[in-house]
Amino acid sequence: MNSNSNERKGYRTAFKATSLFGGVQVVTILIGILKSKLVAVWLGVTGFGIMGLFNSSISLISSITNLGLQSSAVREIATVSADNDILKFSRLIKAISRWVWLTGLFGALVTICLSPWLSRLIFNSDKFVLSFALLAVVVLLTGLYSNHYALLQGTRKLKFMALANVYGALIGFLCSVPMFYFFRESGITYALISSALSITLVSYLYARKIKTVKVNQTIKESFIIGLPTVKLGFMMALSNISVFFVQFIVKTFITQYGSLADAGLYEASWAINAQYLGLVFTAMSKDYYPRLSQVSDDNQKMMSAVNQQGEIAVLILAPMIIVMVVFLPFVINLLYSSDFMDIVPMTKWLLVGSMLKAGSWAISFVFLAKGAGKVYLFNELGIKCITLPSYLLGYTFGGLLGIGYAFVFCYFSYFIWVAFVAFKRYKINYSSAFFKVLLITCFFLCFYAVSESFFSTVFLRYLIGCIVIFIICIYSFFELKKRLIN
């Protein structure tokens, strides 16, 4: 009885966290859409492009110079907070804070030094040298508010984190809008700075609610205490850089051997999949990662958490994916225009492949929670050796649709890969209940995705699609009910 109660509690925790941050993601995405709309109207295509290039530059520099500290800090904070040792916890927080300031200032200095080169490389002009130099402030602030969120996430203060996300996005939006309206293109830099400053201040107000005690700590002690966090973060940073590298090679290949139009379609298809399903993946990681880290010394508890999160992820994603697959032409027409209809086949298979991503994603966090940075990096770089040639071959022989097939193949391979490594190292594996849920939902998704092209009329295609939607939704509802209520 007690075992069943604990198991149900685990399912409820996973579901509540997903629901909470799913709602937060919806709000922040809506704010982002409204902001993009205003920028497009007031600044036009050129201003929109300038802001996008500024954001891309900031993100790239931050990802390289911050050493992956936010993600690795979550693991360390979660592990130490589970011990209920306030002194040890306070020492860790102070050490990580000093590391964050160091990497943030380093990133800002790099941005200032590279500002002439960035302006000439990106815009073929010296016009934006000052703008890039000023954006060094944003690089520093990015590190600071990422540290605040890591503290909230690591201590599992979900309500504070949700409020910080919503209020930070809202206040940042309100502060940046006047800059766009009154100064147009000249206000882009100051809008980005004011938005980052707003998010940093809001996140600080919530992070300071976390109880710590004053500790005396030398610079050397901070270095030693924070070094394990930096080592794990460095591994994660290398993994993120490999993702950027693969995307860069694929887009360049499509442009060189296909066309700029195909590159644009690829970007649009990828964005739909990432934004739509990112609601669930981002929402789940907020609580799941620190929760897994807190039980990292007990493989049985970790295995239970992996299966609970994996089942919840699949049962929530399945209805979302099938609805998206069936009504994809309407969605693309709404978000873009009829000129983008060629991305329907590729996007359909990206969505289907995301079911396998949910399964592999749940177990891949085991290595981060264990602090096994080298194993995590081995997994991520290893699968990139499959991903990159698969995408290139897929496009060569099947165009954009070939990339969709390659995406499914790669996540099927990754699913087997991480499951095998987790079992060999920690005896952690998926349960029969998880495989049952995954196979049933994948069967109906693949059935519709494959058979759709054989339907003779549009009416028949949507009729069958609605039947499959009904089956998956009913199945997911009763399976969730069984785990959360019964």
VONU-192750 format. One record per residue: residue in three letters; x, y, z of N, C-alpha, C, O in turn. Coordinates in steps of 0.1 Angstrom, whole numbers, plus 2048, in hexadecimal, padded with zeros to 3 digits. Layout:
BEGIN
ALAXYZXYZXYZXYZ;...
//
This chain:
BEGIN
MET8087F480080080080080980D8008068167F9;ASN81380C80981C81880A8248197FD8278257F9;SER82880E7F782F80F7EA8268157DF82B81D7D7;ASN81A8117DE8118167D480E8257D780D82D7CD;SER80D8297E380C8377E781783F7E381684A7DD;ASN82483B7E58308427E18318437D283584D7CC;GLU82D8387CB82D8387BC8248427B78278497AD;ARG8178427BC80D84C7B881285A7BA8108637B2;LYS81985C7C681E8697C982886E7BF82987A7BB;GLY8318657BA83B8687B083486C7A383987679D;TYR82A86579F82386879381C87679481D87E78B;ARG8168797A08108867A281A8917A281789C79D;THR82588F7A88308997A883489D79A8368A8796;ALA83789279283B89478483089C77C8338A5774;PHE82389877E81889E7778168AC77B8148B5772;LYS8168AF7888148BD78D81F8C678881C8D2784;ALA82B8C27888368CA7848358CD7758378D9770;THR8318C376D8308C575F8248CF75C8258D7753;SER8198CD76380E8D67618118E476580E8EE75E;LEU8188E677181C8F47758248FB76B821906767;PHE82F8F47678398FB75E8348FB750839903748;GLY82B8F274D8258F373F81D90073E81E906734;GLY81590374980E91074981791C748814925741;VAL82291B75082C92674F83292874283393373D;GLN83591C73B83B91D72D83192372483592B71B;VAL82492072581A92671C81A93571E81993C714;VAL81A93A72A81A94872D82694F727825959720;THR83294972983E94F72483F94F71584495970F;ILE83A94470F83994470083094E6FB8339546F0;LEU82495070181B95A6FC8219686FD81F9706F4;ILE82896B70882F97870A8399796FF83A9846F9;GLY84096F6FC84A96F6F18449726E484A9796DC;ILE83996B6E183296D6D482D97C6D382F9826C8;LEU8289816DE82398F6DD82F9996DB82E9A26D4;LYS83A9966E284699E6E084B99E6D284E9A86CC;SER84B9926CC8509906BE8479986B584B99E6AB;LYS83A9976B783099E6AF8329AD6AF8329B36A5;LEU8349B36BB8379C16BC8449C56B68449D06AF;VAL84E9BD6B885B9C06B185A9C06A285F9C869B;ALA8529B669D8509B568F8499C168984C9C667E;VAL83F9C66918379D168C83F9DE68D83F9E6683;TRP8469E169884D9ED69A85B9EE69485F9F968F;LEU8629E369386F9E368E8719DD68087B9DF67A;GLY8679D567C8679CF66F8709C366E8759BF678;VAL8729BE66287A9B26608889B466488F9AB66A;THR88E9C066189C9C366489E9C36738A89BD678;GLY8969CA67A8979CB6898959BD68F89C9BA699;PHE88C9B668A8899A86908969A068E89A998697;GLY89C9A16828A899967F8B499D6888BB99568C;ILE8B59AA68A8C09AF6938BF9AA6A18C89A56A7;MET8B39AA6A68B09A56B48B39966B48B99916BE;GLY8AF98F6AA8B29806AA8C197D6AA8C59746B1;LEU8C89856A28D79836A18DD9866AF8E79806B3;PHE8D99916B58DE9956C28DC9896CC8E59856D4;ASN8CF9846CC8CC9796D68D496D6D38D99666DD;SER8D69696C68DE95E6C38EC95F6C88F29556CD;SER8F296B6C690096D6CA90196C6D990B9666DE;ILE8F89726E08F89726EF8F79636F48FE95F6FD;SER8EE95C6EE8EC94E6F28F89456F08FC93D6F8;LEU8FE9486E490A9406E19169436EA91C93A6F0;ILE9189506ED9239546F692094F70492A94A70B;SER91495070891094C71691293D718917938722;SER90E93570D90F92670E91D92270F920917715;ILE92692970993492570993B92971594392271B;THR93993671A94093B72593B93873394293973D;ASN92E93473492893174192B92374692791F752;LEU93291B73E93690D74292B90474692D8FB74E;GLY91F9077419138FE7459108FF75390A8F5759;LEU91390A75B91190A76990390976E900903778;GLN8F990E7668EC90E76B8E790076C8E18FC777;SER8E98F77628E48EA7628EB8E176D8E58DA774;SER8F88E376D9008DB7778FD8DF7858FE8D778F;ALA8FB8EC7878F88F27948EB8EC79A8EA8EA7A6;VAL8E18EA7918D58E47968D78D679C8D18D47A7;ARG8DF8CE7968E28C179C8E98C27A98E58BB7B3;GLU8F38CB7AB8FB8CC7B78F28D27C28F28CD7CE;ILE8EA8DC7BF8E18E27C98D78D87CE8D48D87DA;ALA8D18D17C48C78C77C88CC8BC7D18C68B87DB;THR8D88B77CE8DF8AD7D68E28B27E48DF8AB7EE;VAL8E88BE7E58EB8C37F28DF8C77FB8DF8C5807;SER8D58CD7F48C98D17FB8C18C58018BA8C680B;ALA8C38B97FB8BC8AD8008C28A980E8BC8A1815;ASP8CF8AD8118D58A981D8D18B28298D48AE834;ASN8CA8BD8268C58C68318D08CB8398CE8CD845;ASP8DC8CD8338E78D383A8E88E28368EE8E482B;ILE8E38EB83E8E28F98398F08FF8378F290882F;LEU8FA8FB83F90890183E90E8FC83191490482A;LYS90D8EF82E9138EA82290C8F08169128F380C;PHE8FF8F18178F78F780C8FB9058098FD9097FE;SER8FD90D81490191B81390E91D80C911926804;ARG91891481092591480A9259117FB92C9187F4;LEU91C9087F791B9047E99159107E191A9147D7;ILE90B9177E79049227E090E92D7DE90F9337D3;LYS9169307E892093B7E792B9387DD92E9407D5;ALA92F92B7DD93A9277D39359287C593B92D7BC;ILE9289237C39239237B59209327B19239357A5;SER91C93A7BA9199487B792694F7B29269577A9;ARG93194C7B993E9527B594294D7A794895579F;TRP9409407A594493B79793B94178D940944782;VAL92E94479092594A78692A95878392A95C777;TRP92D96078D93296D78B93F96D782941975779;LEU94896378595496277E95295F76F957966766;THR94A95576C94795275E93E95C75794095F74B;GLY93696375F92D96D75993697975593497F74A;LEU93F97D75E94898975A95198574F95598D746;PHE95697874E95E97374395697473695C97872C;GLY94A97073794197072B93F97E72693F98171A;ALA93D98872F93B99672C94899B7259479A371C;LEU95499872B96099C72696399771796799E70F;VAL95F98A71596098470895898B6FE95C98E6F3;THR94B98F7029429966FA9479A36F59479A76EA;ILE94D9AB6FF9539B86FC95F9B76F39609BE6E9;CYS9679AD6F59739AB6ED96F9A76DE9769AB6D5;LEU96499F6DD96099A6D09579A36C99539A16BD;SER9529AE6CF9489B76CA94C9BC6BC9439BC6B3;PRO9589C16B995B9C56AB95A9BA6A19559BB696;TRP95F9AE6A595F9A369C95199E69A94D99B68E;LEU94999D6A493B9996A39339A369992B99E691;SER9359AF69B92E9B96939329B86849299B867B;ARG93F9B56819439B467393F9A666E93B9A6662;LEU94099C67693C98E67192D98D66E929988663;ILE92599267791799067691099B66D907997665;PHE9149A766E90E9B26679179B965C9129C2655;ASN9239B465B92C9B965192E9C865392E9CF649;SER92E9CD65F92F9DB6629349DD6709339D4679;ASP9399E967393D9ED6809329F46889349F9693;LYS9269F468291B9FC6889169F76959119FE69E;PHE9189E96979129E36A391D9DF6AE91A9D76B7;VAL9299E56AD9349E26B692F9E66C49319DE6CE;LEU92A9F26C69269F76D391A9EF6D891A9EC6E4;SER9119EA6D09069E26D490A9D56DA9069D16E4;PHE9149CE6D39199C26D89219C46E59209BB6EE;ALA9289CF6E692F9D26F39259D36FE9289CF709;LEU91A9DA6FC9109DC7069099CF70A9059CD715;LEU9089C67009019BA7039099B070C9059A6710;ALA9169B570F91E9AD7199169AD7269189A472E;VAL90F9B87299069B87358FC9AD7368FA9A7740;VAL8F69AA72A8EC99F7298F399272C8ED989732;VAL8FF99072790698372990898173890697673D;LEU90D98C73F90F98B74D90198875490197F75D;LEU8F798F7518EA98D7578E49807558DD97A75D;THR8E797A7498E296D7468E896274F8E095A754;GLY8F49647528FA95B75C8F495C76A8F2952771;LEU8F296976E8EC96B77B8DE96677D8DB95F787;TYR8D59697738C89647758C79557738BE94E778;SER8D094F76B8D094176A8D493A7778CF93077B;ASN8DD94177E8E193C78C8D593C7958D393379E;HIS8CD9477958C294879E8B893D79B8B29377A4;TYR8B593B78E8AC93078A8B192278E8A991A792;ALA8BE92078D8C49147928C29117A08BF9067A5;LEU8C391C7A88C191B7B78B29177BA8B090E7C2;LEU8A991D7B389B91A7B589790C7B08909057B6;GLN89D9087A589B8FB79F8A18F07A889B8E67AA;GLY8AD8F27AC8B48E87B48AE8E67C18AE8DA7C6;THR8A88F07C78A18EF7D48928EB7D288A8E97DC;ARG88E8EA7C58808E67C28768EF7C786B8EB7CB;LYS8798FC7C786F9077CA86790A7BD8699147B7;LEU85E9017BA8589017AD84F90E7AC84E9147A1;LYS8489117B683F91D7B684792A7B48439327AB;PHE85292B7BB85B9377B98609387AB8619427A5;MET86492C7A686A92C79986092F78E863936785;ALA85492A79084992D78684693C78684594277C;LEU84594279284295079484D95978E84B963787;ALA85A95579186595C78B86595C77C868966776;ASN86295077686194F768857958762859960758;VAL84B95876883F96076284296F76484197675B;TYR84597377184798177385398776C853992767;GLY85E97E76B86A98376486798575686B98F750;ALA86097C74F85C97E74185398A73F855991735;LEU84998B7488409967478469A47498449AD741;ILE84E9A57548559B275685F9B574C8619C1747;GLY8669AB7478709AD73D8699B273086F9BA729;PHE85E9AC72D8569B17218529BF7238539C7719;LEU84C9C372E8489D17318539DB7308519E672C;CYS85F9D773586A9E07348709E17268769EC723;SER86F9D771E8769D871186D9DE7078729E46FD;VAL85F9DD7088569E26FE8589F16FC8589F56F0;PRO8599FA70685BA08704868A0B6FC868A146F4;MET872A036FE87FA056F687DA026E8882A0A6DF;PHE8759F86E48729F56D6869A006D086CA046C5;TYR860A056D8856A0E6D385CA1C6D085AA226C6;PHE864A216DA869A2F6D9876A306D1879A3A6CA;PHE87FA256D288CA266CC88EA1D6BF898A1E6B9;ARG884A146BD884A0B6B2891A036B18959FD6BB;GLU898A036A68A49FA6A58AF9FE6AF8B69F66B4;SER8B0A0B6B28BAA106BB8B7A0B6CA8C0A0B6D2;GLY8ABA076CC8A8A036DA8A99F46DC8A69EF6E7;ILE8AD9EC6D28AD9DE6D38B79DA6DF8B49D16E7;THR8C39DF6DE8CD9DC6E88C89DF6F68CA9D76FF;TYR8C39EB6F88BE9EF7058B29E770A8B09E4716;ALA8AA9E270089E9DA7038A39CC70989E9C7712;LEU8AD9C77028B39BA7078B99BB7148B89B271D;ILE8C09C67178C69C87248BC9CA72F8BD9C473A;SER8B29D272C8A79D573689F9C873989B9C6745;SER89D9C072F8969B373189E9AA7398989A3743;ALA8AB9A87368B49A073E8B59A474D8B599C756;LEU8B69B274F8B79B775C8AA9B47648AB9B1770;SER89E9B675E8929B37648919A576988D9A2774;ILE89499B76089498D76389D98A76F89A982778;THR8A999076E8B398E7798AE9927868B098B790;LEU8A899E7878A49A479489899B7998979997A5;VAL88F99779088398F79588898279A88497D7A5;SER89197B79389696E79789E96F7A489D9667AD;TYR8A597B7A68AC97D7B28A397E7BE8A69797C9;LEU8989857BD88E9877C788997A7CC8869787D8;TYR8879707C38829637C788D95A7CC88B9537D6;ALA89995B7C68A49537CB8A89567D98AD94E7E0;ARG8A79637DD8AC9677EA8A29627F58A5963801;LYS89795D7F188E9567FB89394980088E94480A;ILE89C9437F88A29367FC8AB9398088B4941808;LYS8A99328138B093481F8BF92F81F8C192381B;THR8C89388228D69348238DC93C8308D5944835;VAL8E89388348EE93F83F8FB94583A90194082F;LYS90094F84190C95683D91894D84091A94884B;VAL92194B83692D94383793994B833938952829;ASN94494883A95194E83595894482C95A938830;GLN95B94982096193F81696B94680E968951808;THR97794180D98194780597F9447F797793B7F3;ILE98694B7EE9859497E098A93B7DD9849347D4;LYS9949367E39999287E198F91E7E498D9147DD;GLU9889207F097D9177F49729177EA96C90C7E7;SER96E9227E59639237DB96791C7CE95F9157C8;PHE97491D7CB9799167BF9779077C09739007B7;ILE97C9027CC97C8F37CE96D8EE7D096A8E47CA;ILE9658F57D79578F17D994F8F17CC9478E87C9;GLY9528FB7C394A8FC7B79508F47AB9498F37A1;LEU95C8EF7AD9638E87A295B8DC79C95A8DB790;PRO9558D37A594D8C879F9418CD79793E8C778D;THR93B8D879B9308DE7949358E278692E8E177C;VAL9408E97869468EE77994A8E27709478E3764;LYS94F8D87759538CC76D9478C67669488C375A;LEU93C8C476E9308BE76892A8C875E9268C4753;GLY92A8D57619258DF75892D8E074B9278E2741;PHE93A8DE74C9428DF74093E8D473693E8D672A;MET93B8C873C9378BD73492A8C072D9288BD721;MET9218C67349148CA72F9158D572490E8D571A;ALA91F8DE7279218E971D9268E37109228E8705;LEU92F8D97119348D37049298CC6FD9288CD6F0;SER9208C67049148C06FE90C8CA6F79078C86EB;ASN9098D56FD9018E06F79088E56EA9018E86E0;ILE9158E76EB91D8EC6DF91C8E26D491B8E66C8;SER91C8D56D791B8CB6CC90D8CC6C690C8C96BA;VAL9038CF6CD8F58D16C78F68DD6BD8F18DC6B2;PHE8FC8E86C18FD8F46B89058F06AC9028F46A1;PHE90F8E86AE9188E46A39108DC6999118DE68D;VAL9098D269D9018C96948F78D168C8F68D0680;GLN8F08DA6938E68E368D8EC8EC6828E78EE677;PHE8F88F16858FF8FA67C9038F266F9018F7664;ILE9098E667190D8DE6669018DA65D9018DB651;VAL8F68D66648EA8D265C8E48DD6548E18DB648;LYS8E38E965A8DD8F56538E68F96488E28FD63D;THR8F38F864A8FD8FC63F8FC8F26348FC8F6628;PHE8FB8E56378FA8DB62D8ED8DD6258ED8DC618;ILE8E28DF62B8D58E26248D68EE61B8D28ED60F;THR8DD8F86208DE9046188E790260B8E4907600;GLN8F28FA60E8FC8F86038F78EE5F88F98F05EC;TYR8F08E35FD8EC8D95F48DE8D95F18D98D15E8;GLY8D68E15F88C88E35F58C58F15F18C98F55E6;SER8BF8F95FA8BC9075F78BA90E6048B890860E;LEU8BA91B6038B792460F8A99226138A592361F;ALA8A091F60989291D60C89091061588991061F;ASP8989056118978F961989D8FC6278988F6631;ALA8A79046298AD9076368A290F63E8A190C64A;GLY89B91763889091F63F88591564388091764F;LEU88190C63B87790263E87C8F96498748F6652;TYR8888F564988E8ED65488D8F46618898EE66B;GLU89190166189090966D88290A67388090967F;ALA87990C66A86B90E66E86590167485E90167E;SER8688F566D8648E96728698E56808628E1689;TRP8768E868187D8E568E8778EE6998758EA6A5;ALA8748FB69686E9046A08618FF6A585E9006B1;ILE8588FA69C84B8F56A084D8EA6AA8468EA6B5;ASN8558E06A78578D56B085D8D96BD8588D46C8;ALA8678E26BD86E8E66C98648EE6D28648EC6DE;GLN85D8F76CD8559006D58488F96DA8458FA6E6;TYR8428F16D18358EB6D58388E06E08318E06EA;LEU8418D76DE8448CD6E784E8D16F284F8CB6FD;GLY8558DC6F085D8E26FA8568E670785C8E6711;LEU8498E87058418EB7118428E071B8438E3727;VAL8418D47168418C871F84F8C57248518C3730;PHE8598C571B8668C171E86C8CB7288738C7732;THR86A8D87268708E272F8698E173C86F8E2747;ALA85C8E073C8548DF7488588D375185A8D575D;MET85A8C874B85E8BC75386C8BD75986E8B8764;SER8758C37518838C37568858CC76288E8CA76A;LYS87B8D676487D8DF76F87C8D877D8848DC786;ASP8748CE77E8738C778B87A8B978A8808B4794;TYR8798B377F87E8A577E88D8A478089289B788;TYR8958AC77B8A48AC77C8A88AD78B8B08A578F;PRO8A48B87928A88B97A08A28AD7A98A88A97B2;ARG8968A97A589089E7AD8988917AB89A8897B4;LEU89D88F79F8A588379C8B38847A38B887A7A8;SER8B88907A38C58937AA8C48907B98CE88B7BF;GLN8B98927BF8B88917CD8B88827D18BB87F7DD;VAL8B58797C88B586B7CB8C08637C38BF8577C1;SER8CA86B7BF8D48657B68DD85A7BD8E48537B6;ASP8DC8597CA8E484E7D18DC8417D28E18377D6;ASP8CF8427CE8C68367CF8C18327C18B88397BB;ASN8C78287BB8C48247AD8B58207AB8AF8227A1;GLN8B08197B68A28157B58988217B488F8217AD;LYS89B82B7BD8938377BD89483E7B088B8447AA;MET8A083F7AA8A384579D89B83E79289584578A;MET89B83179289482978888582C78987E82D77F;SER88082D79587282F79786E83D79286483F78B;ALA87784779487485579087585678186D85C77A;VAL87F84E77A88084E76C87484976586F84F75C;ASN86F83E76A86383776485684076684E84175D;GLN85584677284984E77484A85A76B83F85E765;GLN85586176A85686D76185586975384E87074B;GLY85A85E74F85985974184B85673D84685A732;GLU84485074683584C74382D85974282585A739;ILE82F86274C82786F74C82A87773F82187C739;ALA83787773B83B87F72F83487972382F88171B;VAL83486C72182E86671581F86871581986B70B;LEU81986672180A86872180687671F7FA87871A;ILE80E88072380A88E72080D89271280689970B;LEU81988D70D81D8916FF81488A6F48128906EA;ALA81087E6F68098766EC7FD87E6E67FC87F6DA;PRO7F48836EF7E888A6E97ED8976E27E789A6D8;MET7F789E6E87FC8AA6E18018A86D37FF8AF6CA;ILE80989D6D281089A6C68058956BB80689A6B0;ILE7FC88D6BE7F28886B47E98936AF7E68946A4;VAL7E589C6B87DD8A86B47E58B16AB7E08B56A0;MET7F28B36AE7FB8BB6A57FD8B46987FD8BB68D;VAL7FF8A76988018A068B7F58A06827F68A3676;VAL7EA89E6887DD89E6807DA8AC67A7D68AD66E;PHE7DC8B66827D88C467D7E48CC67A7E38D967B;LEU7EF8C66767FB8CD6737FA8D86687FF8E366A;PRO7F38D565D7F18DF6537EB8EC6587EF8F7654;PHE7E18EA6617DA8F66667E48FE66F7E490A66F;VAL7EC8F76777F58FD68080090567980391067C;ILE8058FF66E80F90666680A91265F81191C65F;ASN7FE91165A7F891D6547F592865E7F693465A;LEU7F292466A7F092E6747FD9356797FD94167A;LEU80792D67B81493268081C939675823943678;TYR81B93466982393965E81A93E653814948654;SER81A93664881193963D81192C634817922637;SER80992D62A80892162181591E61A816913615;ASP81E92761982B92561383391B61B83D916615;PHE83091862783790F62F8319016308368F8638;MET8288FE6288218F162882B8E56258288D9628;ASP8368E861E83F8DD61B8468D762884C8CC627;ILE8448DD63384B8D863F8428CE6468468C8650;VAL8358CC64182C8C36488328B564A8328AF655;PRO8378AE63F83C8A06418488A064B848897654;MET8518A964A85D8A96538588AB66285C8A466B;THR8508B566484B8B86718438AD6788448AA684;LYS83C8A667083489B67483D89067B83A88B686;TRP84888D67485188367A85A88868585E88068E;LEU85C89568586389B69185A89969D85F8966A8;LEU84D89B69C84489A6A784388C6AC8438896B8;VAL8438826A28428746A684F8706AD84F8696B7;GLY85A8756A88678726AE8688776BC8708726C4;SER8618816BF8618876CD85C87E6D885E8806E3;MET8548746D484F86A6DD85B8626E285C85F6EE;LEU86485E6D98708576DD8798606E588185C6ED;LYS87986D6E18818776E987D8776F7885879700;ALA8708776FA86B87770787086B71087486D71B;GLY87086070987585471088485571388985271E;SER88C85870989B85970B89E8657148A886471C;TRP89786F71389987B71B89887872A8A087D732;ALA88E87072E88C86D73C89786674289B86874E;ILE89D85D73B8A88557408B685C73F8BF858746;SER8B78657358C486C7338C787573F8D3878741;PHE8BD8797478C08827528C787A75E8CC880767;VAL8C786D75D8CD8657678DC8687688E1869773;PHE8E286A75D8F186C75D8F487A7638FE87B76A;LEU8EC8847608EE8917668EB8917758F389677D;ALA8E088A7798DD8897878E888278F8EA88579B;LYS8EE8787898F987178F90687978F910875796;GLY90788478791388C78691D88577D92988877E;ALA91987C77592287476C92387C75F91E879754;GLY92B88776092D89075493388A74892F88C73D;LYS93D88174B94487B73F93B87173893B87072C;VAL93386A74092986073A91F86873291B864727;TYR91A87373891087B73191588172490E88071A;LEU92288672492888B71892A88070E928883702;PHE92E8747129308697099238667029238636F6;ASN91886670990B86370390786E6F990386A6EE;GLU90987A6FD9048856F490D8876E89088886DD;LEU91A8866E99238876DE92287A6D592387B6C9;GLY92086F6DC91F8626D49138626CB91485E6BF;ILE9088676D08FB8676C78FD8716BC8F68706B2;LYS90487C6BF9068866B490E8806A890C88469D;CYS9168766AB91D86F6A091386769791686468C;ILE90786469C8FC85E6958F386868F8EF867683;THR8F08736978E787D6938EB8846868E488667D;LEU8F88896868FC89267B8FC88A66E8F6890665;PRO90387F66D90287865F8F487465C8F0873650;SER8EB8706668DD86C6638D687865D8CE876653;TYR8D78846628D089065D8D589364F8CD896646;LEU8E289264D8E88956408E488B6358E088F62A;LEU8E487E6398E087462F8D187562D8CC873622;GLY8C98786388BB8796368B788462D8AE882624;TYR8BE89062D8BB89B6248BF8976168B989B60C;THR8CB8916158D088D6088C78846008C58875F4;PHE8C187B6078B98716008AA8736018A286E5F9;GLY8A687B60B89787D60D89388B60F88788E612;GLY89C89560E8998A36108958A561E89A89F627;LEU88C8AF6218888B262E8818A66358838A4641;LEU87989F62E87389363387D88963887B882643;GLY88888863189387F63689988364389D87A64B;ILE89989064689E89465389489065E89788D669;GLY88789165A87C88C66487E87D66787D87A673;TYR88187565D88386766089086566889085D671;ALA89A86D6658A786C66C8A587067B8AC86A684;PHE89C87967E89A87E68B89487269489887069F;VAL88A86B68E88585F69488F85469789084F6A2;PHE89785268D8A284868E8AC84B6998B08436A0;CYS8B08586998BA85C6A38B585B6B18BC8576BA;TYR8A885F6B48A385E6C18A084F6C58A084C6D1;PHE89D8476BB89B8396BE8A98336C28AA82B6CC;SER8B48376BB8C18336BF8C58386CC8CB8316D4;TYR8C28456CF8C684B6DC8BF8456E78C48436F2;PHE8B28416E58AA83A6EF8B182D6F38B282B6FF;ILE8B58256EA8BC8196EC8C981B6F38CD8146FC;TRP8D08256EE8DE8286F38DD82C7028E482570A;VAL8D68367068D683A7148D083071D8D482F729;ALA8C68297188C081E7208CA8137238CB80E72E;PHE8D28107198DC80571B8E780A7258EB80272E;VAL8EC8167238F681B72C8F181D73A8F9819744;ALA8E582173C8DF82374A8DE8157508E081475C;PHE8DA80B7498D97FE74E8E77F87528E87F275C;LYS8F07F97498FD7F374B9047FA75790B7F375F;ARG90380775990A80E76390380E77190980C77B;TYR8F580F7708EE81177D8E280777F8DB808789;LYS8E07FE7758D57F47768C87FB7768BE7F777C;ILE8C780776F8BB80E76E8B580C7608BC80E756;ASN8A88077608A280575389380875388E80B75E;TYR88D80874887F80B7478767FF74B87A7F4749;SER86B8027508617F87548597F37498587FA73E;SER8527E874B8497E374083D7ED73F8377EE734;ALA8397F374A82E7FD74983280974082980D738;PHE83E80D74084281873884281472983D81B720;PHE84880872684980371983A801713838803707;LYS8317FD71B8237FB71781E808712818809707;VAL81F81271A81A82071782182570A81A82A702;LEU82E82470A8358296FE8318226F182F8286E7;LEU8318156F282D80D6E581F80F6E081D8116D4;ILE8168106EA8088136E58068206DF8008226D4;THR80C82B6E580A8386E081283A6D380D8406C9;CYS81E8346D28268356C682082D6BA8218316AF;PHE8198226BE81281A6B38088236AC8078236A0;PHE7FF8296B47F48316AE7FA83D6A77F584169C;LEU8048446AC80B84F6A581084B69880E85268E;CYS81884069881E83C68C814836682816838676;PHE80A8306877FF82B67E7F98376767F783666A;TYR7F684267D7F084D6767FA85466D7F7857661;ALA80685667281185C66A81485565D81685B652;VAL81484865D81783F65280B83E64880D84063C;SER7FF83C64E7F38396467ED8466407E5845637;GLU7F18526457EA85E6417EB8606327E186562C;SER7F685D62C7F885F61E7EF8566157EE858609;PHE7EA84B61B7E28426137D38456137CB83F60C;PHE7CF84F61C7C185361C7BE85B60F7C586460B;SER7B38576097AF85C5FC7AA86B5FC7AC8725F3;THR7A486F60779E87C6087A38836157A787C61F;VAL7A28906157A589862179C89562C7A0894638;PHE78F89362978589063378888363A787882647;LEU78C87963378F86C63979C86D64179D86764C;ARG7A687563D7B28776457AF87D6527B487965C;TYR7A68876527A388E65F79A88566879A886674;LEU79187D66178887466979186A67078E86867C;ILE79A8636697A28596707AB86067A7AD85B685;GLY7B086C6777B88746817B187668D7B6875698;CYS7A487B68C79C87E6987998716A07998716AD;ILE79886669A7968596A17A28556A97A28516B4;VAL7AE8576A27BB8546A97BD85E6B57C285A6BF;ILE7B986A6B37BA8746BE7B28706CA7B68706D5;PHE7A686B6C779C8676D17A285B6D97A285B6E5;ILE7A78516D17AD8456D87B98496E17B98446EC;ILE7C28516DC7CE8546E47CA85D6F07CF85B6FB;CYS7C18666EE7BD86F6F97B68677047B9869710;ILE7AD85E7007A685570A7B084C7117B084B71D;TYR7B984670A7C383D7107CC84571A7CE841725;SER7D18517157D985971E7D285D72B7D785D736;PHE7C58617297BD8667347BC85B73F7BE85D74B;PHE7B884F73B7B68447447C383F74A7C483B756;GLU7CE83F7427DB83B7487E08457527E684275D;LEU7DE8527507E185D7597D985C7667DE85D771;LYS7CC8597647C385876F7C784C7787C784D784;LYS7CB8417727CF8367797DB8387827DD83378D;ARG7E484177D7F18447847EF84F78E7F684F799;LEU7E685878C7E58647957D986379F7DA8697AA;ILE7CF85B79C7C385B7A57C084D7AB7BF84C7B7;ASN7BF8437A27BB8367A77C58307B17C28257B6;
//
